[in-house]
């Protein structure tokens, strides 16, 4: 069996704090995670929709629930604001292309990697100069995850969750780590998902699981109360990457200022 030299290192960030967004360049060793509390942007929906293409607006209309349509408009338009801020393009000139695995990318700036995740009232967008995947999850009180364990986790992962003091937190920690990693790979959830490592420490991975020979770091973090996240990125070295957690401003004046667009 072919074995890749890929190693995943899992790290938990204890002191990641939300800070106001600021203008800055994206350093090689940084991952920036932009957080969006979606209810705060509902009143901006009409303004934000002006920055979407007709194709994106049609995609929004395909959502059955109005709440889901609104959420898509908000996080897709803000993604374009963030990409414009990092590329200095006009936000209306941000057009997403898609790899064969449907993972979006910016053809005009292939050095800028990004990934989006949303769950209930929050969305988050990660950007990096290396391939990146992000997952956030609302830790629902009512979700009975026990029956899922044998299908999505291997024996060691199941045992870790069952022996945890906070089983729900342990479940979501492993889930978000796996999800962030497969999103970084552009792989998605498939029959191999169960065998993706998710426990603390370093793990070597069989090549057939990832079709990838790079090394990776995966970071768990608390987004806010009842929300847990993980971000995966190609590792530059054994030194942990610098993770910054920014809040996106919820008014058009500051959003436009972020991209230097005048009304």
Buried (B, 14 or more C-beta within 10 A) or exposed (E): EEEBEBBBBBBBBEEBEEEEBEEEEBEEBBBBBBBBBBBBBEEBBEBBBEBBBEEBBEBBEEBEEEEEBBBBBBBBBBBBBBBBBBBEBEBEEBBBEEEEEEBEBBEEBEEBBBBBBBBEBBBBBBBBBBBBBBBBBBBEEEEEBEEEBEEBBBEEBBEBBEEBEEBBBBBBBBBBBBBBBBBBBBBEEEEBBBBBBBBBEEBEBEBEBBEBEBBBBBBBBBBBEBBBBBBBBBBBEEEBBEBBBBBBBBEBEEBBBBBEBEE
